[in-house]
């Protein structure tokens, strides 16, 4: 029998093993998502700095529309709700544009 001291952090002793295993997998995926988003934002920061140096606008509506269509198609292939994927991408794009606007302001200051 496993004692509470033998369980990984955050795992409750009264949770069935299968539920604990599934939750552990979810926790691992959440960590991977955070790291992937971090890498994505490092790249978009470099894009924002490039745009600021070149005097390009912080947002590119054509690219955003193409990326949205691409992500919807990918989500359909992956059996993920395309509406959810589009909302998620819109949230990320809004944050990227906000960062690019700040970089542009800093560049002109």
Buried (B, 14 or more C-beta within 10 A) or exposed (E): EEEEEEEEEEBEEEEEEEEBEEBEEEBEEEEEEEEEEEEEBEEBBEBBBEBBEEEBEBBBEEEBEEBBEEBBEEBEEEEBEBEEBBEBBEEBBEEBBEBBBEBBEEEEE
